[in-house]
Amino acid sequence: MAEIEIGIYKSGRRAYGFDDIAIVPSRRTRDPEDVDISWEIDAFRFDLPLMAAAMDGVVSPRTAVEIGRLGGLAVLNLEGLWTRYADPEPLFEEIAELDDDKATARMQEMYLEPVKPELVTERIREIKSSGVVSCASVTPQKTEALAPAILAGELDMLVIQGTVVSAEHVSKSSEPLNLKRFIREFEIPVIVGGCASYQAALHLMRTGAVGVLVGVGPGNACTTRGVLGLGVPQATAIADVAGARMRHLDETGVYVQVIADGGMSRGGDIAKAIACGADAVMLGSPLSSAEEAPCRGFHWGMATF
């Protein structure tokens, strides 16, 4: 793609969001009943190519079970309120009633309570006992510390997720998670993200991850673009990562799932994400308004607190 001059010192290239593109109908149409939208990742098959995002206001153990029964895959935040409190339901009720000017300070207080490993194990078992596939999310910083509790709960699939995740994190203050070593040695299939570029995705795929989350800042609850200035319009990000997937497939024979994470508020956005190369989508904000959602429409990103 041709570069565009931003100024004498910098150049870039044009990128596209979902509102910038549309799907062109082909010369042949197909009956919807003949279309298979099922999705497979590792040893698991789902009727819907849908993941529910690891947001406390979206996924509880109960909603994870319900989404699983409907054919999707819900991701529980293992660093959220469900693993900090034995009974967080009153907290969700309180959050739903808070005034906007008081909500942030009060929620910061709630998240000061440490994550309890025994609750991590308990929540995973709660989901698994229903018979659906259990999936949960941790940040790279807490992955190794929570790994024993995750294994004790016999989780089916782990998501290692952060605002931006790379295969080569550098830090002078702490020992970063070695993604490649961890994924190769861990007993559970791992999805990693988010990323938004060809090279970053290719390096993540080479760690042995079964799936890569695409999206840096496109979601309604995400403030990354406003706070840090980071991000790539989602249609271009998905297409770039899909290109990395095909290169990785050519090099290794291994097909890594591309999961579009965020920026989809309408059905047409989901269709565009799939057309751009995504195998599945991860939704957060659109699901927060469901009657079964924990916080009556209120939602916030997993990295907010």
N, C-alpha and C positions, 0 to 999 in steps of 0.2 A: 504494500500500500504506500502511495506517495507521501512523502513528508511535507508538512506545511510549516512555513516559517512563522514562529511566534514573534520573534524579534531577531536582531543580529546574533544574539548570544544563544538563543534557544529555538529548537524546532520540535515539531510533534506530528501526530497524524490524527485524522478525523476519526472519532469514535461515535457509536450510535447507541441510544437507549431504545427501549421498547416503543416509545411514542414516535420515534423517527422512522420506523420500518413497518411494513405490512407483509402478510403472506399472499403471494400471487397464486390464485387457483390454477390447477393444471388442466390439461385437456380432458382428463379422465376423472370422474367422480366415483366415490365408493360408498356403499351403504354403511351407516354407522354401526349396524349390527355385525358387520364383517371385520371391524377394526379391533385389534387386540392392543390394549394400552397397558397390559401387565408389565411388570418391571422385575428384573432379577439382579441381585447383587450378592456376590459370594454364593453361599448355598441357600439363600433365601429368595422366595418369590412372593410378590405382592400384586394384588389386583389393580392397585392404583400406583402410578409413578409419583407418589407424594410422601414427603416427610414433614412432620410438624416440628417447627423450630423449638430449640431448647430454651424457651422463655418461660419464666415462672407464671406469667399471666396467661399462658397458652396451654402448657402441658403439666398436668398432675398425674399421679399414678392412675387415677380413674379415667381421665381423658386419654391417656396413653393406651389403656385397654380398649376403650371405645373406638379410637381411631384404628387400632389394630384389627378389631372385628369388622370394621368397614372396609378394610383392604389396604390401609396405608401403614406408615411407620412413624410413630411419635418418638421424639427424643427428649428425655428428661434431663434437666440441668442438675448435675450432681453437686454443684456448688451453690445451689439456690436455697430458697426457704424450706423446701421439702426435706433437705438433709441437714438443716440447721435446727429445726424445731420438730418435736414429735407430733405436734398438732398445729400446723400453720394456718388452718382455716380461719381462725379469728383475725389473724394478721391480714389476710386477703380482704376480709370484710372491712377492716379498718382502712386499708389502702383505698378501697373503692369509695369510702366516705370522706377522704382527706381533701382539703382545699389545695389547689395547685401550689400556693405559696408555702404550704407546710409539708407537702408530700415528699420532696427530695430529702429534707433533713430527717424526717421520721423514718423513711426507708433506709437511709444510711445507718441509722441506729439499729434497725432490724438486722441488717447484714453484718453487723459487728459480731454477732453470735457465730462462733466457729462451726465449720462443717464437722459433723460427727460421723466417723467411719462406720459405726454400727448402723446409723440411719441410711447410709449409702447402700449397704448390703440389704437392709430391710426393704427399701423402696424398690430395688431391683427384683427381689424375690416376690414382692407384692404384684408387680407387673407380670412376671413369669408364671405365677400361679394361675393366671387366667388362661394361659395357653397361647398368648400372642408373642410375637418376637419382641424381645426387650432391647432397647437401644438407649444410650445415655451419653451425655456430653461432659467433658472436663476441659479446662484450659491447659496449655502446655506446662504452665508453672506448677500445677497441682497433680499432673498425671501420675508421676512415679509415687507420690505420697499416697494417693488414693487407689493405686493399682491393686494392692492386696484385698481391700474391701470390695472392689469391683469383681475380682476373681472369686471371692467368697460368695458373692451373690449369683455367680454364673451368668453374667451378662452375655447376651448373644452378639451384640455389635457395639463398638465404642466409637464415639466421635471426639476427636481432639480438635478443639475449635477456639479461635481467637480472632481479634479484630483483623490482624494480618498474621498469617502463619507461613513460615518459610522452612526449608529443609536445612538452612545454614544460619541459624540465629547466633549472633555474637554478643557476648556480655562480659564486662570486666568485673562485675559485682557478684555474679552467681554462675554456677555451672548450668548451661542451657540443656534442655532435653535433647538427647540425640535421637531424633525421630526414626532414622533408619534402623538403628540398633534396637530401639524399643519395639517398633512394629514387627521386626523380624523375629524377636524373641517372645513377644506377647502371644498368648494363646487364643486371642479373640480377634476377628477381623476389624480393621480400623479405617475410618473415614477421616480425612484431614481437611482443614480449611480455616479461614477463607483466603482465597487468592484471586487475582484478577488479570494475570498475564500469562503468556505462553511459556516463558522460561521458568517462572515460579511454579506453575502447574506441572511442568515436565519434571522438575526436581522433586516435587512432592510425590509424583507418581513413581519415581525411582526409589522411594523409600519402602515400597511394598504395600502402600495403602490400596484398599479395594475401591475407594471412591474419593473424589476431590470436590470440596464445596467451592463454588464460584460466586464471588460477590464481596466487594469491599465498600460498604457504605450505601448500597442501594435501598435497603429496607426502610420502612416508615418509622421504625423505632430506633434506627441507627443514626448516630450523630457524627460518625467518623469523617465524612466529607466536610461538614461544617467546622468541626473542631481541629482536625489534622490536615485537611486539604487533600486527603488520599481518596482514590477511587477511579474506576473506569466505568463508563456507561455499560449497562448490563448486557445488552445484545452483543456488543463487540467483545466484552470479557468472555462470554460463553463461547462465542465462535473461536476466539483465540485458544481457549483451554481445550475445546474440542479438537483443534488442530494438534495440540500437544498430545492428546490422547491417541490420535492416529499415528503420530510419530513413535510414541511409546509402544503401540501395538506392533508396528513394523519392526522395531528394534528387539522386542522381547516376546512377542506373541501373546502378551497379557493385555486384556481389555480392562481399563480402569473406568469406572462410572463417573460421569460428569453430572454434578447436582447443582442446579441454579438456586442460589440462596438469596432471596430478597428481591424487592423491586417489582413484585407481581401483585397487583390489587384486583385484577379482572381476569376472567377466563381467557380473553384474547392474549394477555401477557404470558400466560402459561403456554398457550399454543405457540407463541413466538419463541419462547425459551426453548421448547422442544425443537422447533424448526431451526434454531441457531446451533443446535448440536447437543443440548442437554438430554440426559437419559431420564432424569427425574427433577422435581422441583422441591424446594423447602419453603414452606409458608409459615409466617408468624402472625403478623397483624391481622390478616383476613380471618384467621381462626379465633382471634381473641374475643370476637363479638358473639361467638357461639354461646348458646344457653348453658352448655356444660363447661365452658371455660372457667378457670378458677377465680378470675377477678372482674367479672362483669364488664368486659370490654377494655379495662385498663391493662396496659402491657408495656414492657420495657425490655431492652436488650439484655442478654445474659452477661455482658461485660459492663453494664451500667454501674453496678456497685461492686 
